[in-house]
């Protein structure tokens, strides 16, 4: 699993590639979230377009990031999940908890509104 991060339009944007298996990169993603929150960032956009598989630990990482931002009156948006990941979000009912948008630009507009 690889990822990149940047701050854009007042939001932490995490772009993930590969399989989201929490043990591999979860700690690093949570550190990115903590650092952004420490800098006053309230929004997080998680681009999972290139994520092929998510296990239960990976779901835990997403929920932990969501909790961290919501505890700071912020919000998280998931961007462009693959069909497989979209089905997983529906099965686990996480589609009712997360904002899900098609593009990073749409996510930024949603979070800012």
C-alpha positions as CSV (number, residue, x, y, z in Angstrom):
1,X,0.0,0.0,0.0
2,X,1.3,3.4,-1.0
3,X,-0.2,6.8,-0.2
4,X,0.5,10.5,-0.7
5,X,-0.8,13.4,1.2
6,X,-1.2,17.1,0.7
7,X,-3.1,20.1,2.1
8,X,-5.3,21.8,-0.5
9,X,-8.2,24.2,-0.1
10,X,-8.0,23.8,3.7
11,X,-8.3,20.0,3.6
12,X,-6.0,17.1,4.1
13,X,-6.1,15.0,0.9
14,X,-4.9,11.4,1.2
15,X,-4.5,9.5,-2.0
16,X,-4.3,5.8,-1.4
17,X,-3.0,3.1,-3.8
18,X,-3.1,-0.7,-3.4
19,X,-4.8,-2.6,-0.7
20,X,-5.9,-0.8,2.5
21,X,-4.8,-3.3,5.1
22,X,-4.6,-1.4,8.3
23,X,-1.5,-2.9,9.8
24,X,0.6,-1.9,6.8
25,X,0.0,1.8,6.6
26,X,-2.7,2.6,9.2
27,X,-0.3,4.1,11.7
28,X,1.2,6.5,9.1
29,X,-2.3,7.6,7.9
30,X,-3.4,8.3,11.5
31,X,-0.2,10.3,12.1
32,X,-1.0,12.4,8.9
33,X,-4.5,13.0,10.3
34,X,-3.2,14.0,13.7
35,X,-0.6,16.3,12.2
36,X,-3.2,18.0,10.0
37,X,-5.6,18.4,12.9
38,X,-2.8,19.9,14.9
39,X,-2.4,22.5,12.2
40,X,-6.0,23.4,12.4
41,X,-7.2,21.5,9.4
42,X,-10.9,20.4,9.8
43,X,-11.5,18.4,6.6
44,X,-10.1,15.2,5.2
45,X,-10.6,13.9,1.7
46,X,-9.6,10.2,1.2
47,X,-9.1,9.4,-2.5
48,X,-9.5,5.6,-2.8
49,X,-9.8,5.4,-6.5
50,X,-6.8,3.1,-6.7
51,X,-7.6,1.0,-3.7
52,X,-8.5,-2.6,-4.8
53,X,-9.2,-4.2,-1.4
54,X,-10.0,-3.1,2.1
55,X,-10.0,-5.5,5.1
56,X,-11.5,-4.9,8.6
57,X,-8.3,-3.2,9.8
58,X,-8.5,-0.8,6.8
59,X,-12.1,-0.1,7.6
60,X,-11.0,0.6,11.2
61,X,-8.4,3.1,9.9
62,X,-11.1,5.0,7.9
63,X,-13.4,5.1,10.9
64,X,-10.6,6.3,13.2
65,X,-9.8,9.1,10.8
66,X,-13.5,10.1,10.6
67,X,-13.7,10.1,14.4
68,X,-10.6,12.2,14.8
69,X,-11.9,14.9,12.4
70,X,-15.5,14.8,13.7
71,X,-14.2,15.3,17.3
72,X,-12.7,18.5,16.0
73,X,-16.0,19.6,14.4
74,X,-14.6,18.5,11.0
75,X,-15.6,16.1,8.4
76,X,-14.3,13.4,6.1
77,X,-15.2,12.6,2.5
78,X,-14.3,9.4,0.5
79,X,-13.6,10.0,-3.1
80,X,-14.2,7.7,-6.1
81,X,-14.3,4.2,-4.6
82,X,-14.0,1.3,-7.0
83,X,-17.1,-0.8,-7.6
84,X,-15.8,-3.5,-5.2
85,X,-15.0,-1.0,-2.5
86,X,-18.4,0.8,-3.1
87,X,-20.1,-2.5,-2.5
88,X,-18.1,-3.0,0.7
89,X,-19.1,0.4,1.9
90,X,-22.8,-0.4,1.3
91,X,-22.6,-3.9,2.9
92,X,-21.0,-2.4,6.0
93,X,-23.4,0.6,6.0
94,X,-20.4,2.9,6.0
95,X,-22.0,4.7,3.0
96,X,-24.4,6.2,5.5
97,X,-21.6,7.4,7.7
98,X,-19.1,8.8,5.2
99,X,-19.7,11.5,2.6
100,X,-18.9,9.9,-0.8
101,X,-18.1,11.9,-3.9
102,X,-16.9,11.2,-7.4
103,X,-14.0,13.7,-7.5
104,X,-11.7,15.6,-5.1
105,X,-13.2,18.9,-6.4
106,X,-16.8,17.7,-5.6
107,X,-15.5,16.6,-2.2
108,X,-14.0,20.1,-1.5
109,X,-17.3,21.8,-2.5
110,X,-19.3,19.3,-0.3
111,X,-17.1,19.9,2.8
112,X,-17.1,23.6,2.4
113,X,-20.9,23.9,2.1
